[in-house]
């Protein structure tokens, strides 16, 4: 057996994401994990996502060779693996939350490689964007989960929220109120 990490039924979401990210990087493709999978990682799986959204941070290149080298198969817009319950997709870039392009990311080292992902502040902003624009209360709760478990820059989030029309400012106040309640509980 080679030393190259392999996908198994026991591969965690974070390990799988790191393996995909590291493999793509080895093929010259730079990506960042966003969306619900980041919430799953930062909330220690209090929220579970099975969808890993990787957004290119550089030139968009074909991922086929890298994904096939890991045993993934393309099914429409998703990549699936016969030994994993998680699926992977590649929404188009750039990495943006609302109108703000994100250029700095967090990295986490795992036994499967290095994972590049949204930092906790940007993860909260990503979830709040869904709440602001679609009134998605599950995303509001996810933002609160991440903000209570990780340091986030609330001043930056508040400034960003003021620019999110039409509901950013008022829905940010609801986030702030609920966050204060959860933090004092």
Residue pairs with C-beta under 8 A, 6 or more apart in sequence:
5 15
5 19
5 111
5 112
5 113
6 71
7 16
7 19
7 70
7 71
7 81
7 83
7 84
8 83
9 83
9 84
9 85
11 19
11 83
11 84
11 112
13 37
13 40
13 41
13 45
13 49
13 50
13 52
13 86
14 41
14 108
14 110
14 115
15 110
15 111
15 112
16 52
16 84
16 86
16 112
17 33
17 37
17 41
17 52
17 54
17 115
17 117
18 108
18 109
18 110
18 112
18 113
18 114
18 115
19 70
19 112
19 113
20 31
20 52
20 54
20 67
20 70
20 88
21 31
21 33
21 54
21 113
21 114
21 115
21 116
22 112
22 113
22 114
22 115
23 66
23 67
23 69
23 70
23 113
24 30
24 31
24 54
24 63
24 66
25 31
25 114
26 66
27 61
27 63
27 65
27 66
28 61
29 56
29 58
29 61
29 63
29 66
30 56
30 57
30 58
30 116
31 54
31 55
31 56
31 57
31 90
31 116
32 54
32 55
32 57
32 95
32 102
32 105
32 116
32 117
32 118
33 41
33 52
33 53
33 54
33 115
33 116
33 117
33 118
34 53
34 54
34 55
34 91
34 95
34 117
34 118
34 126
35 49
35 51
35 52
35 53
35 126
36 47
36 49
36 51
36 53
36 142
37 49
37 51
37 52
37 53
38 117
38 118
38 123
38 126
39 47
39 49
39 123
39 127
39 142
39 145
39 146
40 47
40 48
40 49
41 108
41 117
42 120
42 123
42 145
42 146
42 149
42 150
43 142
43 145
43 146
43 149
44 149
46 145
47 141
47 142
47 145
50 85
50 86
50 87
51 86
51 87
51 89
52 86
52 87
52 88
52 89
53 89
53 90
53 91
54 88
54 89
54 90
55 90
55 91
55 92
55 93
55 94
55 95
56 90
56 92
56 93
57 93
57 94
57 95
57 105
57 116
60 92
60 93
63 79
63 90
64 74
67 74
67 79
67 88
70 81
71 81
71 82
71 83
72 79
72 80
72 81
72 88
73 79
73 80
73 81
73 82
77 89
78 87
78 88
78 89
79 87
79 88
79 89
80 87
80 88
94 101
94 102
95 101
95 102
95 103
95 105
95 118
96 102
97 122
97 125
97 126
97 129
97 160
98 125
98 129
98 132
98 160
98 163
98 164
98 168
99 163
100 125
100 160
100 163
102 118
102 122
104 119
105 116
105 117
105 118
105 119
105 122
106 116
106 117
106 118
106 119
106 120
107 114
107 115
107 116
107 117
108 114
108 115
108 117
109 115
117 123
118 126
120 146
120 147
120 150
120 151
120 152
121 152
121 153
121 156
121 157
123 143
123 146
124 143
124 146
124 147
124 152
124 157
125 157
125 160
127 139
127 140
127 142
127 143
127 146
128 139
128 140
128 143
128 157
128 161
128 164
128 171
128 172
128 175
129 164
130 136
130 139
131 137
131 139
131 140
131 143
131 171
131 175
132 161
132 164
132 167
132 168
132 171
132 172
133 164
133 167
135 167
140 171
140 174
140 175
140 178
143 175
144 175
144 178
144 179
144 182
146 152
147 154
147 179
148 179
148 182
148 183
154 176
157 172
158 172
158 176
160 168
161 168
161 169
161 171
161 172
161 175
162 168
162 169
162 172
